[in-house]
Amino acid sequence: MAKKPIGTTARTGETCPESGVWEVVGTPSTTAPIALGNTMPPYGGRAVTWRLIRHA
């Protein structure tokens, strides 16, 4: 199965589409390792958009 491309996005509450390092779009930002199939987490107590920046 092909990996999702760098730059793929997912929102808080969605299922992670690809294992790797994800970054919050916007500020404040952070990065987190998130595994395929996990639920994308909130950040700073709010729903955010995550962007894939590195494959696992």
C-alpha positions as CSV (number, residue, x, y, z in Angstrom):
1,M,0.0,0.0,0.0
2,A,1.4,3.4,-1.0
3,K,2.2,5.9,1.7
4,K,0.2,9.1,1.9
5,P,2.3,12.1,0.6
6,I,4.0,14.6,2.8
7,G,1.6,17.5,3.3
8,T,-1.4,15.2,3.8
9,T,-3.8,16.8,6.4
10,A,-6.2,15.4,9.0
11,R,-8.4,17.1,11.6
12,T,-8.7,16.4,15.3
13,G,-11.1,13.5,15.8
14,E,-10.3,11.9,12.4
15,T,-8.5,8.6,12.0
16,C,-4.7,9.1,11.3
17,P,-4.2,8.1,7.6
18,E,-0.4,7.6,7.9
19,S,2.1,6.8,10.6
20,G,4.7,9.6,10.9
21,V,5.5,13.0,12.4
22,W,2.6,15.4,12.2
23,E,2.6,19.2,12.8
24,V,-0.2,21.5,13.8
25,V,-1.1,23.9,11.0
26,G,-1.0,27.5,12.4
27,T,0.2,29.0,15.7
28,P,1.0,27.9,18.3
29,S,2.3,24.9,16.6
30,T,3.8,21.6,17.7
31,T,4.8,18.3,16.3
32,A,3.9,14.8,17.4
33,P,4.4,11.2,16.3
34,I,1.0,9.7,15.5
35,A,0.5,6.1,14.3
36,L,-1.8,4.9,11.5
37,G,-5.3,4.2,12.8
38,N,-5.0,6.4,15.9
39,T,-7.4,9.3,16.5
40,M,-5.9,12.7,15.6
41,P,-5.6,14.6,18.9
42,P,-6.6,18.1,19.9
43,Y,-3.9,20.7,20.7
44,G,-4.2,23.4,23.3
45,G,-7.7,22.2,24.2
46,R,-9.0,22.9,20.7
47,A,-9.6,21.0,17.4
48,V,-6.8,21.6,14.9
49,T,-5.6,20.5,11.5
50,W,-2.5,18.3,11.5
51,R,-0.1,18.1,8.5
52,L,2.2,15.1,7.8
53,I,5.8,16.3,7.7
54,R,7.8,13.1,7.9
55,H,7.0,9.4,7.4
56,A,7.6,6.9,10.2
